[in-house]
Amino acid sequence: MPHSQTSAPRDSLAGVRLARGASPWLLPTVATAALSLVRARRSKGAAAIAVPTTALAAGMLWFFRDPERDIAQGRVISPADGVVQSIMPWKDGRTRVAIFMSPLNVHVNRAPLAGTVTSVEHIPGGFVPAFNKESENNERVVWHFDTELGDIEMIQIAGAVARRIVPYVPQGTKVEQGERIGLIRFGSRVDIYLPEGVETDVEVGQKTVAGVTRIDRG
């Protein structure tokens, strides 16, 4: 059974469920495409413009999609759709799992465990490609959750195109595992730190699905 989604998206267009925070980007694009299509009936110049604007609007609809998910069972589940970029032991005993999200992935992120959001910190930075090592200094939002496994840290990292991270829930919010907690616009990365003693059940290059793929080994 899927968990309740207290932060369910409110945006929609033509029956497509869209991510919260999509409107500032999507509505102007769709409006421009619609206007171009109307004018295309009377002008060849407008018709030429209608093709790329309509394609862009369709691409934006695809990018900002937010499908429902049947949340998997497991102690830690993936917070993001994407590909496991790296699995690294940390000096404090934790293990960092980095998930790269391409522009083709769903960019709504979900809570890896049930718990309470103890902090949501925005850290300014650069915008190099998220697969680049220098992305460690990119714009980011650092999350901490108080869970049954203790403190869990998750970081949303902006990429070369993704210049806006939109948290859905504030500090102090109790979240269910798999609940939507935020959006990164366009290509980006999400890191999750597993506590000491928790082994990973994914490998580098493996595709992940937010709310579905189990990260830890039970």
Order of alpha helices (4+ residues) and beta strands (2+ residues): beta-beta-alpha-alpha-beta-beta-beta-beta-beta-beta-beta-beta-beta-beta-beta
